[in-house]
């Protein structure tokens, strides 16, 4: 059981060192992710506007072709008015003329609206570009800064991770699962020890009887106040000495 408790605390000490290396990066990882998210959002907006602009231009060209076709028909219908032989033919032609003129009017109005929309989209796309360029430049700077910090501690981090893997392999699966759950819930510190009759994690007093039980090193106990796994100070000191060697 002493070995089991010692291994858990050794894992905690290694994780503490890895956490310290992570803290050196500060808010840079979060800043990089936020910048990437903002850039992606703007790029998606630009892409959507470009697609809308392209669709509008395509529709405008189609309208121009339709107006050209309808205008040719209109010219033909008007010429045929002089060749009608009765009122029925005349009414049929005037109906075709009215319909063609109405369609041309609708298409020209739609084309005008499309032209205005295209110009509006061009302006909006152009307005986004400086913001995109600024965000991209900020991202490059943050990534370079983060890369420099990571590189400076790369060897130490690799060494610690390798050591952690070996230690974690020795920990029993139920113990490891409990350790990770508490670690996640309590800001990384899953294991505490008795210090001046109190839990070193939350500083609440541990009942005398429980202190004796913990010092016996016969099983794993948890702090009744914070939920951290508790070990005796003797084991903590032994493991710390071992780590420093």
Secondary structure, 3 states (H helix, E strand, C coil): CHHHHHHHHHHHHHHHHHHHHHHHCCCHHHHHHHHHHHHHHHHHHHHHHHHHHHHHHHHHHHHHHHHHHHHHHHHHHHHHHHHCCCHHHHHHHHHHHHHHHHHHHHHHHHHHHHHHHHHHHHHHHHHHHHHHHHHHHHHHHHHHHHHHHHHHCHHHHHHHHHHHHHHHHHCCHHHHHHHHHHHHHCCCCCEEEEECCEECCCCCECCHHHHHHHHCCCCCEECCCCCCEEECHHHHHHHHHHHHC
